[in-house]
Amino acid sequence: MSFQFGNNIRIRIFGQSHSEAVGATAEGLPAGFGIDFDDLGAFLARRAPGQALTTPRVEKDEPVFVSGVTDGVLNGETLKVLIYNRNTRSKDYSELRAKPRPGHADYPAHVKFSGGNEIAGGGQFSARLTAPLCAVGGIILQILRQKGIEICAHIESVGGIGDVRFDPVDPQTGLFGQIKGRFPAVIDPAAGEKMKTRIEEVRASGDSVGGVAECKITGLPAGVGGAGFGGLDGAIASAVFGIPAVKGVEFGAGFASSRLCGSENNDEYYFDENGGVKTYTNNCGGILGGMSVGMPVIFRVSFKPTPSISREQRTVNLETGKNDILTVRGRHDPCVVLRAVPVVEAAAAIAVYDMMRG
Ligand SMILES: Cc1cc2nc3c(=O)[nH]c(=O)nc-3n(C[C@H](O)[C@H](O)[C@H](O)COP(=O)(O)O)c2cc1C
């Protein structure tokens, strides 16, 4: 089974964690666009496993373009990219066929696919599939950048340890390069150190921890998107919910806006020195009526703690029909948000570009 996104550009992601390869196809990208492969490689490296405090499954994540590219230029044919799975250890997962992991997709997938679903590495529910998402999203980020649109995410918090938040009105694009060069991707390096300590603590105790990513889109002109189901916020949320472990998305003041009065929440307008329409505040997160306002688009994404933890947990045994105990083996991320930051940027890029082509 593959899953797809987009009406104007059509992206399909396919494969499983331990299949020969994972991959993506994309239609509707602009023919004649030259891909910057160094930039794409650097982008994919930010998501790749094997970095400090992530899963020790080391994969180089080199994209192989099967079609759609000639001499580094998009040629108008369907773009098809594969990323081979080189470092698989399927035996770590054999017990999970009978004993589904609490918090992972094993049990509902077993029911949906009549027990035929691939268990190893989480099958098609694995975050491995975010590698091809980033391969296509990384190209679209380059296309958007050429139009003056920049997308950058950072780790807003891990287990309640907070980074500085983005300024909601100032584009701050000078900051983006610094954040992208950091791991963890934070605004305040001191917060990043505290997050690392917390992640190391939970990992040492056989546990995991969740976190929040915050994403900012600058340079997007007003009027992109539409009403109702055609909204920019809905498209971004839909793309972001395609990332495993996402449990919530909020734009601007988000849930907190429900506690404000209209006089506090409304973003009042003014003309800037160039005659452009701006708002003094940005509680709406840069989107009104499903359309961009011309201010930065800001949203936050909540990631749950990694489900695969090495502590004993209760589960069912689907072979014996009895309640059972499971200790998950295999190699896992103690905190998925560390590697999810570029994935959020890729998902946002795909959603924004799809809306711009509409
Ligand atoms: C970058 C990233 C890395 C992840 N790494 C792991 C992992 O190592 N082990 C694990 O059990 N889940 C991991 N997950 C989360 C699972 O894939 C996810 O929780 C699972 O597919 C169930 O989907 P749901 O949480 O969206 O309901 C990761 C998610 C992301 C975004």
Ligand as a Chemical Component Dictionary entry (heavy atoms), coordinates in Angstrom:
data_LIG
# 
_chem_comp.id                   LIG 
_chem_comp.type                 NON-POLYMER 
_chem_comp.pdbx_formal_charge   0 
_chem_comp.three_letter_code    LIG 
# 
loop_
_chem_comp_atom.comp_id 
_chem_comp_atom.atom_id 
_chem_comp_atom.alt_atom_id 
_chem_comp_atom.type_symbol 
_chem_comp_atom.charge 
_chem_comp_atom.model_Cartn_x 
_chem_comp_atom.model_Cartn_y 
_chem_comp_atom.model_Cartn_z 
_chem_comp_atom.pdbx_ordinal 
LIG C1  C1  C 0 11.593 10.635 12.846 1  
LIG C2  C2  C 0 10.785 9.560  13.539 2  
LIG C3  C3  C 0 11.436 8.479  14.100 3  
LIG C4  C4  C 0 10.708 7.466  14.743 4  
LIG N1  N1  N 0 11.421 6.419  15.299 5  
LIG C5  C5  C 0 10.722 5.455  15.944 6  
LIG C6  C6  C 0 11.418 4.372  16.549 7  
LIG O1  O1  O 0 12.637 4.287  16.519 8  
LIG N2  N2  N 0 10.686 3.424  17.172 9  
LIG C7  C7  C 0 9.301  3.481  17.252 10 
LIG O2  O2  O 0 8.692  2.612  17.830 11 
LIG N3  N3  N 0 8.637  4.504  16.695 12 
LIG C8  C8  C 0 9.299  5.485  16.033 13 
LIG N4  N4  N 0 8.594  6.516  15.467 14 
LIG C9  C9  C 0 7.131  6.604  15.658 15 
LIG C10 C10 C 0 6.341  5.479  15.012 16 
LIG O3  O3  O 0 6.669  5.331  13.646 17 
LIG C11 C11 C 0 4.815  5.728  15.189 18 
LIG O4  O4  O 0 4.544  6.037  16.520 19 
LIG C12 C12 C 0 4.016  4.523  14.770 20 
LIG O5  O5  O 0 4.129  4.326  13.365 21 
LIG C13 C13 C 0 2.508  4.612  15.119 22 
LIG O6  O6  O 0 1.946  5.721  14.476 23 
LIG P1  P1  P 0 1.262  6.911  15.315 24 
LIG O7  O7  O 0 2.162  7.192  16.467 25 
LIG O8  O8  O 0 1.215  8.054  14.321 26 
LIG O9  O9  O 0 -0.075 6.451  15.746 27 
LIG C14 C14 C 0 9.289  7.535  14.811 28 
LIG C15 C15 C 0 8.635  8.635  14.235 29 
LIG C16 C16 C 0 9.365  9.641  13.607 30 
LIG C17 C17 C 0 8.653  10.815 13.012 31 
# 
loop_
_chem_comp_bond.comp_id 
_chem_comp_bond.atom_id_1 
_chem_comp_bond.atom_id_2 
_chem_comp_bond.value_order 
_chem_comp_bond.pdbx_ordinal 
LIG C1  C2  SING 1  
LIG C2  C3  SING 2  
LIG C2  C16 DOUB 3  
LIG C3  C4  DOUB 4  
LIG C4  N1  SING 5  
LIG C4  C14 SING 6  
LIG N1  C5  DOUB 7  
LIG C5  C6  SING 8  
LIG C5  C8  SING 9  
LIG C6  O1  DOUB 10 
LIG C6  N2  SING 11 
LIG N2  C7  SING 12 
LIG C7  O2  DOUB 13 
LIG C7  N3  SING 14 
LIG N3  C8  DOUB 15 
LIG C8  N4  SING 16 
LIG N4  C9  SING 17 
LIG N4  C14 SING 18 
LIG C9  C10 SING 19 
LIG C10 O3  SING 20 
LIG C10 C11 SING 21 
LIG C11 O4  SING 22 
LIG C11 C12 SING 23 
LIG C12 O5  SING 24 
LIG C12 C13 SING 25 
LIG C13 O6  SING 26 
LIG O6  P1  SING 27 
LIG P1  O7  DOUB 28 
LIG P1  O8  SING 29 
LIG P1  O9  SING 30 
LIG C14 C15 DOUB 31 
LIG C15 C16 SING 32 
LIG C16 C17 SING 33 
# 
